[in-house]
Amino acid sequence: EPISALDVSIQSQVINLLHDLQEKLGLTYLFIAHDLNIVKYISDRIAVMYLGNVVELASSDELYKNTLHPYSKALLSAVPIPDPAEEAQKKRIIISGDVPSPINTPKGCNFAGRCPQACDQCKESKPKLQEITPGHFVACHLVQPQKKKKIRKNRRPPARAAFFGALRTATPPRFLERKLGKELYFALRAAR
């Protein structure tokens, strides 16, 4: 933690120096800190850790917009917002319970004893870090990856297929001609 015990003005100078060096020299940092506003400022990607394990990993913007792990949500709810009106409306998540021993970790998820959403599976098995959306990884049994949509080739789009279906059914041609207009009706028939 390069800035934890420094005066605020010195913190700012160090952070700006690190940021400038990062930009000019294309450096990569492993930046460990508890001040989440500074972490967001200096980081492109953020890994949230609990008891030495990564529980969430995402780009800085994605993590702040779409936080998925219960521990990450609790951490980010504690970050102060400069706007007093927004700060007053923000709901803070308070974590209860004791932190487990890092030497003798629990059988299941390390956060299960403190998680307000924990289920039986959380207490039985450790969740694996899995990609939920592209570039966003979470280790939580309660968060499931989004299913990839299958792209079918050589198929008409649904709206167009509905028109063709109507043209192939027993719908009277005069009804469709009146409903769609003469030009669109004949264009659709010709496209078939």
ROMI-80968 format. One line per 3 residues: for each residue x, z, y of N, C-alpha, C. Coordinates in pm, whole numbers, padded with zeros to 5 digits. Example, Ala and Ser with C-alpha at 12.3 -4.5 7.8 and 13.67 -1.06 7.14 Angstrom:
BEGIN
01319/00780/-00569/01230/00780/-00450/01320/00780/-00330  01285/00708/-00225/01367/00714/-00106/01290/00787/00003
END
This chain:
BEGIN
00084/00000/-00118/00000/00000/00000/00088/00000/00124  00118/-00117/00177/00215/-00126/00286/00167/-00069/00419  00039/-00041/00433/-00010/00001/00565/-00082/00135/00564
-00088/00204/00451/-00174/00322/00440/-00136/00437/00532  -00010/00461/00555/00028/00578/00635/00073/00539/00776  00035/00421/00821/00081/00373/00952/-00026/00393/01058
00020/00405/01182/-00069/00410/01298/-00147/00278/01304  -00266/00281/01361/-00353/00162/01364/-00287/00043/01433  -00218/00067/01544/-00153/-00044/01615/-00038/-00102/01531
00035/-00016/01462/00143/-00063/01375/00084/-00137/01254  -00027/-00086/01200/-00097/-00155/01089/-00130/-00297/01131  -00185/-00311/01249/-00225/-00443/01299/-00104/-00537/01308
00008/-00486/01358/00128/-00568/01370/00180/-00611/01233  00181/-00518/01138/00229/-00550/01003/00138/-00653/00937  00008/-00633/00949/-00089/-00726/00888/-00076/-00864/00950
-00065/-00872/01082/-00049/-01001/01148/00081/-01069/01107  00189/-00990/01092/00317/-01046/01047/00303/-01101/00905  00242/-01023/00816/00221/-01070/00678/00136/-01197/00675
00031/-01200/00757/-00058/-01317/00761/00016/-01440/00814  00096/-01421/00919/00174/-01534/00975/00275/-01587/00874  00345/-01496/00805/00441/-01539/00703/00371/-01613/00589
00256/-01565/00554/00177/-01629/00448/00142/-01772/00488  00098/-01789/00612/00059/-01922/00661/00182/-02016/00672  00288/-01967/00734/00405/-02052/00761/00484/-02088/00635
00501/-01992/00544/00586/-02013/00428/00509/-02037/00299  00377/-02032/00306/00295/-02052/00186/00315/-01943/00082  00330/-01820/00128/00356/-01708/00038/00230/-01661/-00033
00253/-01599/-00147/00147/-01533/-00222/00183/-01385/-00229  00086/-01300/-00197/00107/-01155/-00202/00020/-01092/-00308  00072/-00987/-00367/-00011/-00895/-00443/-00026/-00776/-00348
-00138/-00772/-00280/-00161/-00675/-00173/-00255/-00567/-00225  -00206/-00445/-00236/-00286/-00335/-00288/-00322/-00244/-00172  -00451/-00221/-00152/-00495/-00137/-00041/-00635/-00083/-00069
-00670/00020/00005/-00804/00078/-00004/-00890/00038/00115  -00829/-00014/00220/-00904/-00057/00339/-00958/-00197/00312  -01087/-00204/00277/-01146/-00331/00232/-01158/-00435/00343
-01166/-00392/00469/-01168/-00490/00579/-01034/-00562/00588  -00926/-00490/00570/-00793/-00551/00574/-00772/-00639/00450  -00820/-00593/00337/-00810/-00672/00214/-00881/-00806/00233
-00999/-00803/00291/-01074/-00928/00314/-00999/-01018/00411  -00940/-00961/00515/-00869/-01039/00616/-00748/-01112/00559  -00672/-01044/00476/-00545/-01101/00430/-00556/-01178/00298
-00664/-01157/00223/-00671/-01211/00087/-00756/-01337/00075  -00710/-01428/-00010/-00789/-01544/-00049/-00874/-01508/-00170  -00813/-01431/-00263/-00882/-01385/-00384/-00866/-01234/-00393
-00971/-01168/-00442/-00969/-01022/-00452/-01002/-00982/-00595  -00922/-00888/-00647/-00950/-00826/-00777/-00986/-00681/-00751  -01103/-00640/-00796/-01146/-00500/-00784/-01111/-00433/-00916
-01042/-00318/-00906/-00999/-00248/-01026/-01063/-00110/-01034  -01090/-00068/-01157/-01139/00067/-01181/-01061/00123/-01300  -00993/00233/-01279/-00908/00297/-01381/-00809/00199/-01445
-00748/00115/-01360/-00644/00025/-01409/-00693/-00104/-01471  -00823/-00126/-01475/-00879/-00250/-01531/-00949/-00331/-01424  -00931/-00462/-01428/-01001/-00550/-01333/-01148/-00557/-01375
-01237/-00522/-01283/-01380/-00529/-01313/-01447/-00650/-01246  -01383/-00702/-01140/-01437/-00822/-01074/-01323/-00894/-01004  -01324/-01026/-01014/-01223/-01111/-00953/-01293/-01234/-00897
-01274/-01257/-00767/-01340/-01373/-00703/-01268/-01405/-00572  -01305/-01517/-00513/-01253/-01548/-00380/-01307/-01442/-00284  -01236/-01423/-00177/-01275/-01320/-00079/-01418/-01339/-00030
-01451/-01460/00010/-01587/-01487/00061/-01692/-01468/-00047  -01665/-01516/-00168/-01760/-01504/-00278/-01786/-01358/-00314  -01680/-01278/-00317/-01696/-01137/-00352/-01782/-01064/-00249
-01761/-01092/-00123/-01839/-01024/-00019/-01983/-01075/-00012  -02006/-01203/-00046/-02143/-01259/-00043/-02221/-01231/-00170  -02153/-01232/-00285/-02221/-01225/-00414/-02152/-01124/-00506
-02155/-00998/-00467/-02092/-00893/-00547/-02177/-00868/-00670  -02114/-00864/-00788/-02191/-00853/-00913/-02169/-00722/-00989  -02050/-00670/-00990/-02024/-00547/-01067/-02076/-00425/-00990
-02138/-00329/-01059/-02191/-00210/-00991/-02085/-00132/-00912  -01963/-00123/-00963/-01857/-00052/-00890/-01819/-00127/-00763  -01808/-00259/-00772/-01775/-00340/-00654/-01884/-00326/-00548
-02009/-00326/-00593/-02121/-00309/-00499/-02111/-00177/-00426  -02078/-00070/-00500/-02066/00062/-00438/-01950/00064/-00337  -01837/00004/-00374/-01722/-00001/-00282/-01758/-00074/-00153
-01818/-00191/-00167/-01849/-00271/-00048/-01960/-00208/00036  -02045/-00128/-00025/-02149/-00061/00054/-02089/00045/00146  -01966/00088/00118/-01899/00188/00200/-01822/00129/00318
-01808/-00004/00321/-01734/-00069/00429/-01818/-00063/00556  -01762/-00005/00665/-01839/00003/00789/-01862/-00135/00851  -01978/-00153/00912/-02012/-00277/00982/-02006/-00247/01132
-01937/-00331/01211/-01921/-00302/01354/-02054/-00300/01433  -02156/-00368/01386/-02284/-00371/01457/-02365/-00246/01420  -02394/-00158/01517/-02466/-00034/01486/-02605/-00058/01426
-02674/-00162/01468/-02808/-00191/01415/-02799/-00228/01266  -02703/-00313/01231/-02684/-00351/01091/-02637/-00232/01008  -02548/-00154/01065/-02494/-00036/00994/-02605/00063/00963
-02699/00080/01054/-02810/00174/01034/-02902/00128/00922  -02917/-00004/00903/-03007/-00059/00801/-02940/-00072/00664  -02808/-00065/00661/-02735/-00085/00536/-02762/00031/00439
-02781/-00004/00313/-02803/00098/00210/-02670/00129/00143  -02629/00252/00151/-02503/00296/00091/-02529/00338/-00053  -02445/00292/-00144/-02456/00329/-00286/-02359/00445/-00311
-02413/00558/-00350/-02332/00675/-00379/-02309/00683/-00529  -02182/00693/-00570/-02148/00704/-00712/-02140/00852/-00746  -02214/00892/-00848/-02208/01033/-00891/-02128/01044/-01020
-02099/01165/-01060/-02025/01187/-01184/-01877/01199/-01160  -01807/01235/-01265/-01661/01254/-01257/-01589/01130/-01306  -01473/01107/-01245/-01388/00995/-01289/-01326/01034/-01423
-01337/00948/-01525/-01275/00981/-01655/-01123/00987/-01645  -01062/01051/-01739/-00917/01062/-01743/-00856/00925/-01771  -00758/00882/-01691/-00693/00754/-01717/-00609/00758/-01846
-00575/00877/-01891/-00497/00891/-02014/-00586/00879/-02137  -00705/00937/-02128/-00800/00937/-02239/-00930/00870/-02194  -00927/00738/-02184/-01045/00665/-02132/-01159/00667/-02234
-01282/00654/-02187/-01396/00655/-02279/-01397/00535/-02373  -01478/00545/-02477/-01488/00441/-02580/-01538/00308/-02523  -01641/00311/-02443/-01700/00189/-02388/-01641/00152/-02254
-01727/00109/-02165/-01687/00073/-02029/-01638/00198/-01957  -01526/00185/-01886/-01471/00300/-01812/-01566/00351/-01705  -01651/00265/-01653/-01741/00302/-01543/-01878/00349/-01594
-01903/00343/-01724/-02036/00372/-01779/-02087/00512/-01745  -02000/00612/-01743/-02041/00748/-01713/-02086/00769/-01570  -02050/00678/-01481/-02085/00689/-01339/-02179/00579/-01293
-02202/00481/-01376/-02283/00365/-01338/-02432/00399/-01345  -02506/00373/-01237/-02650/00401/-01238/-02729/00305/-01328  -02669/00194/-01369/-02739/00094/-01450/-02690/00089/-01594
-02604/00182/-01634/-02543/00177/-01767/-02647/00179/-01879  -02619/00101/-01983/-02706/00096/-02101/-02624/00143/-02222  -02687/00146/-02339/-02618/00191/-02461/-02496/00105/-02493
-02507/-00025/-02472/-02395/-00115/-02501/-02273/-00080/-02414  -02298/-00036/-02291/-02189/00002/-02200/-02109/00120/-02256  -02178/00211/-02323/-02112/00331/-02377/-02043/00304/-02510
-02076/00191/-02574/-02021/00161/-02707/-01903/00064/-02705  -01907/-00037/-02619/-01799/-00138/-02622/-01752/-00172/-02481  -01623/-00201/-02471/-01564/-00238/-02342/-01603/-00383/-02310
-01653/-00406/-02190/-01688/-00544/-02153/-01562/-00627/-02128  -01570/-00754/-02162/-01458/-00845/-02139/-01476/-00911/-02003  -01366/-00942/-01939/-01369/-01014/-01813/-01409/-01158/-01844
-01526/-01200/-01793/-01573/-01335/-01822/-01615/-01407/-01694  -01602/-01538/-01697/-01635/-01620/-01581/-01787/-01634/-01572  -01844/-01583/-01464/-01989/-01586/-01444/-02029/-01715/-01374
-01961/-01745/-01266/-01975/-01873/-01196/-01832/-01924/-01178  -01813/-02050/-01147/-01676/-02102/-01135/-01590/-02017/-01039  -01483/-01960/-01093/-01390/-01880/-01014/-01431/-01736/-00991
-01546/-01694/-01043/-01594/-01556/-01024/-01603/-01488/-01161  -01514/-01391/-01183/-01503/-01322/-01311/-01553/-01179/-01297  -01626/-01132/-01399/-01681/-00995/-01397/-01670/-00937/-01538
-01635/-00807/-01545/-01632/-00735/-01672/-01748/-00636/-01671  -01865/-00683/-01713/-01985/-00599/-01714/-02084/-00656/-01815  -02140/-00569/-01900/-02239/-00614/-01998/-02369/-00656/-01931
-02395/-00607/-01811/-02522/-00635/-01743/-02521/-00769/-01669  -02405/-00829/-01655/-02393/-00956/-01583/-02360/-01064/-01684  -02444/-01166/-01691/-02425/-01273/-01789/-02384/-01403/-01719
-02300/-01482/-01785/-02260/-01610/-01726/-02379/-01702/-01708  -02371/-01782/-01602/-02475/-01882/-01581/-02455/-01994/-01682  -02565/-02039/-01739/-02555/-02149/-01835/-02531/-02278/-01761
-02442/-02358/-01818/-02411/-02487/-01757/-02525/-02583/-01788  -02564/-02657/-01687/-02671/-02755/-01706/-02616/-02878/-01775  -02690/-02924/-01874/-02650/-03044/-01944/-02693/-03165/-01861
-02602/-03258/-01848/-02632/-03380/-01774/-02663/-03488/-01877  -02783/-03536/-01870/-02823/-03642/-01965/-02797/-03776/-01902  -02734/-03860/-01979/-02702/-03994/-01929/-02814/-04090/-01967
-02824/-04196/-01891/-02921/-04304/-01916/-03065/-04252/-01919  -03094/-04157/-01834/-03232/-04108/-01825/-03279/-04124/-01682  -03405/-04152/-01666/-03462/-04165/-01533/-03484/-04027/-01473
-03473/-04015/-01341/-03504/-03887/-01278/-03650/-03850/-01304  -03683/-03722/-01311/-03818/-03679/-01346/-03928/-03740/-01260  -03910/-03747/-01128/-04016/-03800/-01043/-04044/-03947/-01075
-03938/-04023/-01093/-03953/-04165/-01125/-04017/-04180/-01264  -03976/-04095/-01357/-04031/-04101/-01492/-04181/-04072/-01489  -04225/-03985/-01400/-04368/-03954/-01390/-04445/-04078/-01346
-04393/-04153/-01250/-04460/-04275/-01207/-04469/-04376/-01320  -04358/-04393/-01393/-04358/-04488/-01502/-04454/-04444/-01612  -04458/-04313/-01636/-04552/-04260/-01736/-04694/-04290/-01696
-04724/-04276/-01568/-04860/-04305/-01520/-04891/-04454/-01537  -04792/-04537/-01515/-04815/-04681/-01528/-04835/-04721/-01674  -04775/-04647/-01767/-04786/-04681/-01907/-04911/-04623/-01972
-04974/-04527/-01909/-05091/-04463/-01970/-05216/-04546/-01943  -05327/-04489/-01978/-05454/-04560/-01963/-05510/-04550/-01821  -05428/-04506/-01726/-05475/-04498/-01588/-05509/-04639/-01541
-05630/-04659/-01488/-05669/-04793/-01444/-05576/-04844/-01334  -05527/-04968/-01347/-05435/-05024/-01248/-05490/-05023/-01106  -05622/-05046/-01089/-05681/-05047/-00955/-05669/-04910/-00888
-05686/-04801/-00968/-05674/-04666/-00914/-05532/-04642/-00862  -05433/-04679/-00944/-05294/-04662/-00903/-05260/-04750/-00783  -05314/-04870/-00783/-05289/-04963/-00673/-05342/-04904/-00542
-05462/-04845/-00547/-05519/-04783/-00426/-05442/-04657/-00387  -05404/-04575/-00487/-05337/-04447/-00461/-05196/-04469/-00406  -05121/-04562/-00464/-04982/-04583/-00427/-04965/-04688/-00318
-05059/-04772/-00302/-05043/-04885/-00212/-04995/-05004/-00293  -05038/-05123/-00252/-05011/-05244/-00330/-04861/-05269/-00349  -04782/-05256/-00242/-04640/-05290/-00251/-04566/-05193/-00344
-04591/-05063/-00332/-04524/-04965/-00416/-04567/-04981/-00562  -04697/-05009/-00585/-04747/-05024/-00722/-04678/-05143/-00791  -04670/-05258/-00722/-04609/-05375/-00783/-04457/-05360/-00794
-04396/-05287/-00698/-04251/-05263/-00707/-04219/-05175/-00829  -04302/-05076/-00854/-04281/-04990/-00970/-04304/-05066/-01100  -04406/-05150/-01101/-04432/-05230/-01222/-04317/-05326/-01249
-04263/-05386/-01143/-04154/-05481/-01159/-04026/-05408/-01203  -04006/-05284/-01159/-03886/-05208/-01193/-03887/-05164/-01339  -04004/-05157/-01399/-04016/-05115/-01539/-03945/-05213/-01621
END
